[in-house]
Amino acid sequence: MTHPGDLSGKIAVVTGAAGAIGSATSLMLLSRGASVVAVDRPGADFSELHGAAGAGASLHATHADASQEADVAAYVAEAVKVFGRIDVFFNNAGVEGVVAPIPDYPLAAFEQVLQVNVVGVFLGLKHVIPAMVKGGGGSIVNMSSVAGLIGSPGLSAYVASKHAVIGLTRTAAIECGPQNIRVNCVNPGPIESRMMRSIEAGAAPASPQVVHDQFAQRIPLGRYGRCEEVASMVAFLAGDEARYLTGGVFVIDGGMTTS
């Protein structure tokens, strides 16, 4: 008999796995019995993830640019070669971009955010779905954000990209349902992470703590979320307890978007 949350025997691919949320999710999936293929950009350091996972963990790390189709095809093929199939895909890789009002937002920076956050998510779906079909189905969790639900001044590229992820999620859920593939997205609010430190510094280089406090004041629970709290939702959506959930938008924001 399996226990709630048990992922024993499942094969998971996590992109952005060297980052805060990706690493926390990789570790949680491992702790619940899954084997994990951790993917992050060329040059990313997996040493902390390997150290936290411990010797003997069923963890395989590889470098790939999630926004480039050849790299995506390669990490999917590598995952199948190493573990035989893909059951769970956390389509997580993303960037925040610069913080600037729309008239001042550099086009190149805008395009880079869309390339990683939208094209990268699309490419992950494009190449993982056929592999999942061959394996008999699975669960895909795309990374969106509360920025996919509301506007945020200075973050036009990020907001646009995360709205797009919700659209991709809903479309993929409709297309993939008959193939026994569930597709959902998670929408975190501010999370204690490098990305939020970057956004805070971009909004107020001289006083990022002020921006942190302003964000926290908008959250009914009074604090930023933790990476493990996002990881818990991803792990739940990955498992059989969520077998009737698809096309969902799961908000993890301490109540931030309720008002």
Summary of the structure (lengths in Angstrom):
residues: 259
radius of gyration: 17.5
end to end distance: 42.4
largest distance: 58.2
contacts: 904
relative contact order: 0.15
helix: 51%
strand: 16%
